[in-house]
């Protein structure tokens, strides 16, 4: 026998009190799962591995044989295994070795409807998958080979079909002690690697190359706890690494570090949301490079009533993005307003921004229930080259004067994204050129926002202030400079 993983002590930055100084707290990732040494070869169960014959039955038979013996490894050693949905069992490792490919069928009938017993808003978008595990313990997906969604076809690209009608590459649900390591995942038909309500999860050293447009996320984690995502390379058509909550369980104790994230479409690099039903807390992003994200490099949202708190971004480098940061608190549909507080950005570097938007940090306006401010938001050691708006004019270009900050529209319930900042529930989401009242930051409906050691370098001409506010209390500021050429 061998251990899937020992207890992993992670440096999770948890922000306490006024968020001035973090303290370290341990997070345990996969613990005592046991994988037996038995190896089950799908070729012995009739697999052809020729890329034309469907090997679904042989693969499933090998998995079930290993599971019946208490666990083991299903090894794909060479060739192309064409398959529909295969379901992993407890204590079974799927090893796709270098030189082997697990390739998804293009036949819809090969992907039965998945229905894990969970109440979660994201279930509607996660109904089909190539590799699936449900209510399993000790599952591992590993190797130097490729899991190929085979989705570079028109019917599965972009927004042609709803997300729930297209297969994910990997989907684990309601499981414990899960590790996904070393593999390449390419051309998923929708979100590539998805984990819903999983406890003790490690995603390490994988490559995701799924660039085919909107809804093609890289790694999604929906609720759960004790999660480590490290040393991955992601090229996604939509959000690179997306943490969300579609149920009351929420998401906590997550470390995301040493990843390289590239966007290939209308993408965010690192995102919390948009699904924010339950609380999301104790989350650390560190030592990450983000490139070519057309929306935000780092997005923090709460629009479904959830509380997002104690989140830190540190040592993040961004380039060729729409905006470095997007933060939004609001309510869509019947949801009440949640909360965003104790968020820290430290040692952030940004160059070559695509647009003169600036970064929006927006709470929700006060209503009959009280104030809904962003609270305890800290920027420390932030150095960004912002793009100037020049002499641009128009209905979506704002100055820094009080009249401009007051007329800036509040969130109206549309899709919450830096690209669609003026969207409403009834208006089609469109990318609109805009310029916030501050060329670097526009802070509204907020208390306890602090800027320390902040440099706002301006690339081009702009008449806006670096920071503009509306109904907000901030401390510190950003030193305005000309960007170096």
N, C-alpha and C positions, 0 to 999 in steps of 0.2 A: 504494500500500500504506500501511497505517497500523499502528502498534504497538498491540497489545492492552493492554500496560502496560509501563512501564519497570521497572527494579529499584526496589523500594520498601524504603526503610530504615525499619525499625520499631524503636521502643524496647521491646525485650523485657526484662522484668525477670527476671533469672536469679539465684536465691539461691545463694550460695556459702558453703562452710564452715559457720559457725554461724548463718547466715541473719540476721546482724545488719544487713548493708548489702548492697543489690543492686548489680549493675553492669549496664551497658547492653550489649546484643549485637544485631547486625543480623539481621534475618530478611528473606529475599527472597521476595516474592510474584510473581505471573505476570511472566515475564521477556521473552522475545523472540518470542512467538507472533506470527504475521503473519495478518491478516485482509484479504483482497482487497476491492477496491471493488465487485466485481460484486454486484448485487442480484437476487435470485430472488423473483419475486412468485407466491405460491401461486395467485392468481386465474388466472394464465396457464397453470396446470397443472390447472385445473378446479375449484378451490375455490369454494364458494358463499357461505360466511361468513354464513349465514342462521340459524344456531343450531339448525337442524333436520336438515339434510343432513350426513352424515358426511364430513369433509374430510381424514380420515387419509391416504388415498392421495395426494391433491394436495399436502399438506404434506410428506410423505416424498419425493415426486418433486422438489419444489423444493429440499429439503435435499440430495438426492443429486445434482441438477444443479449446485448450487454446489460441492459436494465434488469432483465430477468435473473442475471447472475450476480446482481448486487452492484453493478456499475462496471465501467470500462471505457475504452477508447475506440471510437469509430474512426478509422484512419483512411483518408482519401489520399492515396500516394501519388498517382499520376493519372493524366487524362482529364477529360471534361465530362462531369456527371450532370446530365440534364435532369431537372427535377421540378416537381411542384412542391407544395408544403411538406416539410418534414418536421416532426415534433420530437424534441429532445426530452429525455427523462432524467430523473434524479441520478446524480453521480455518474453521468455519462459525459465524456469529452468528445466533441466533434473536432477532429484534427484535419485541417486541409493543408497538406504539405506543399512545399514549393514544387512547382510543376503540375499541381492539381488545381482544378477549378470546379466549384459547385455553381452551376449556371441555372438560373431560373427559366422555367418554361414561359412561353408567350401565350399560352392557352389559359384563358380565365378559368376554365373548368378545373384546372389543376390547383386552384387556390380556394379551398373551402372557407366558408365564413367562420371567423374566429369570434368567440363569445366568452371571454373570461368573466367569471362571476364577480364583477366589480361595478360599483356605481362611480362613474368617472366621465366627465364631459368629453374627454379625448378618445373615448372608446369608439365614437362614431367615425373617427379618422383612422382607426387601427384595426381593420377587420380582416386583413389578408396579409400573409407573410410567407417568405421562402423558408426561413429557419425560425421555429417557434418553440418556446418553452413556457409552460403554464403551471403554476403551483409546484415548482420543482426546486430541489435543493442540490447544491454542488454541481451546477452546470458549468461547463467550460467550452469555449469556442476558441480555437488556437491554430497556430501553424503559419507557415510562410506563403501559403497559397492564396487563392482569390475566391471570394463569394461574389458572383456576378449576377446582378438583378436582370440583366439582359433587356433593359428597358429603354434602349436608344431607338424607340419606335414612336411614331406619331401618337398612337392612342394613349400612351402613358406619359407623354411629355407635358410639362407645365400644368396648365389649368384645364386641359381638355376633358378630363374626367375627375369627379370628386375624389378627394384623398382616400376616402373609405372604400373606393372601388379599385384601388391599385395596391399591389403587394409591396410591403416593406422588405428589406433584405433580411434583417434580424429583428425579432420581437420577443422580448421576455416579459412575462407578466406574473405578478403575485408570487415571485420566487425569492429565494434566499441563497446567498453565497454564489454569486454569478461572476465569472471572469471571461472577458473577451480580449484576446491578446494576439498581437503579431500578424493578423491577417490583413488582406486588402479587400475592401468592399467597394464595388464599383457599379455604376449605372442602376441604382435602385429606382423603382418606379415612383416612389414617394419618399417619405422619411427613411433614411438608410438604416440606422441602428437605434432602436427604440426600446426603452425599458420603463415599464409601468408598475409602480408600487413594488419595486424590488428593494430588498434589504441586503446590505453588504455586497456592493457592486464594484468591480474594477474593470475599467476599459483602458488598456495600456498598449501603446506601441502599434496602433492600427493605422492604416491609411484608408481614408474615405475619399473616393473620387466619383461624385454624383452631381454633375453640373448642369442638369438639363432644365433648370428654370424654377419658377415659383413652386413652393411646397416640396422641394427636394432638399430637406434638411440633412445635416451630417449626423450628429449625435443628439438624440432627444432623451431626456430623463423626466418622466412624469410621476411625481410623488415618489415616496420612498425615503430611505435614509442610509447613512454611512456609504458614501459614494466617492470613488477616486477615479478621476479621468486625467491621465497623464501621458505625455510623450507621443501624442497623436498628430497626424498630418491630415488636414481636412480641406477638401475643395468641394464646396457645396453650392447648389443653385439657389438655396435660400439660407436659412439660419445655420451657422456653423455648429455651434454648441448651444442648445436651447434647453433650459431648465424651466419646468412649468408645473402647475398643480391643477388637476381637473377634478379633484375630490377633496373631502374634508381631512384626509390623512395628512396632506401637505408634504413638503420636502425639506429635509434638514441634514446638516452635517455633510457637506459636500466640499471636496477639494478638486479644483481644476487647475492643472499646472503643466508648464513646459509643452504647450501645444502650438502648432502653427496652423492658423485658420485663414483660408482664402475664400472669398466669395466669387461665384461665377455668374451671379444674376442679381436680382433684387434682394440682397441679403443683409442680415445683421451678423456680426462676428460672434459675440457672446450675448446671450439674451436670457432674461428672466421674464417670462410671459409668452404669449399674451394670456394664456390660460392661468388664472391666479385665483382659484376658488379657495384653496386651503392656505395655511401659512407656509412661507418659505423663509428659512432663517439659517444662520450659521453656515455661510457659503463663502469660500475663498477662491478667487481667480488670481493666479500669479505666474509671472515669467511666460507671457504669451505674446506671440506676434500675430497681428491681424492685418490682412491686406485685401484690397479690392472688394470691400463691402460697400455696396451702393447706398445702404441706409446707415445704420449706426454701428460703430465698432463695439460699443457696450450699451446695451439697452436694459433698463430696469423699469418694469411696468406693473401696475396693479389696477385692473379694471373689472374684476369679477368678485370684489369683496374681500380678497385675501390680504393678509399682512405680510409685507416683504421687509425683512429687517436683518441687521447684523450681517451685512455683505461687504466684502472687501475686494477691490481690484488693485493689485500692486505689481509694479514692474511690467507694465503693458506697453507695447510699442505698436503704433498704428500708422498706416500709410494708405493713400489712395482710397479713402472712405468718404461717405457722405458727411458724417459728423462723428466726432469721437464718442460723444455721450448723448443719450436720449433717456430722459426720466419722466414718467407720466403716471399720475394718480388720478383716477376717475371712475366712472361707472358706466357700463354698457348693459343694455337690456334691463331686466328687473333688479340687477345687483345693487346693493348698497355700496357706498364708498369704503374701501379698505384702508390701508395705511402703508406708507413707506417711511422708514426711519433707520437711523444708524447705518448709513452707507458711506464707505470710505474709498477714495481714489488716491493712490499714492504712487509716486514715481511713474507718471504717465508721460509718454513721448509721442508726438504726432506730427506728421509731415504730409504734404501733397494732398490736402483735402480736395474733394471733387467740386464742392458747391460752397457758396457763401452763406449757408444757412445759419451757422452758429449752433450752439447746443441748448436744447430746451430742458429746463428743470422745472416741472410744473406739478404743483399740488392741485387740489380741486377747490373751487370757490366755496365759501361758507354757505350753509343752508340752514334749514330749520333745526337740523340735528346738531349744528355746531360747525367748528372749523375743521378743515381737512387738509392741513398743511403737510408738506414734506418737512421732516424734522431730523436734525442732527446729520447733515450731509457735509462731508469734509473732503476738500481737495488739497493735497499736500505734495509739493514738488511736482508740479504739472507744467510741462513745457510743450506747447503746441503752436505750430505755424498755421494760422487761420487764413482763409481765403477772403479777400475783400470783395464787396459788392459793387465797388466803383460808384457810378452815378445811376445805378439801376433805380427804376421807379415802377410803380404799379400797385394793385390792390393787396399784394402779398409781400410787399417790401415795407419794412417798418423802421422808423427812426427810434432814437433813444429817449425822446421827450416823453413826458408823462402822458400826453394825449395819445401818443403811439402805443405806449405800453398798455394803456387802459383799453384801447380798441382791439388789441390782439385777441382773437376768438378763443374761447375756452373749449376744451374737449367736448365734442357733441355726440359721442357714442359710436363713432365709426371704428374702422380697424385701426388700432393704436400702433403707429409706426412713424418713424421720422420721415419716410417718403410721403406718407398720406396724412400729413398733419392737419389738413382741413377737411378730412373725410367726415361724412355723417352716415347714420344708419341707412339713409335712403339714397344718398349720392354715391355714384360709382367712385371707388378709390382710384385716384389718379395722382401721378407724381407731378407736383406743381412747384415751379420755381418760387422760392421765397427767401426772405432774409429777416431773421428775428431782430428784435429791437437792440440786442447786443451782438457785436460781431463774434464774440467768443461765447458768452453765456447770457441767456435770458432766464431769470429766476422769478417765478410767480407763486403766490400762495405757499409760502415756505417760512420756516423759522429755524434758526440755528444752522444756517449754511455758512461754512467758513472756507476761505481761500488763503492758504499759506504757501509761500514760495511758488507763486504762480506767474509764469511768463506767457503773455499772449502776443505772439509775433504776427504781424499783419503782412500778408503777401498781396500787395496791390493797394489800391486806394479805397478808403471807407470812411464815412462820416459818423458812423455809429460808435458809441462807447464800447469798451471791451466787455463790460458787464452792465446789463440793464435789469431793473427789477420792477415788479408790481405787487403790492401787498406782500412784501417779503422783508425779512430781517436777515442781513448777511454781515459777516465780519471779514476783515481783510480785503484783498482785491487782487487784481492781476496787473503786472507791469507790462505796459504796452510798448512794443518795439517793432521795428521793421524786420521782416523775415530776412535771413541771410540768403544770398543767392548762391 
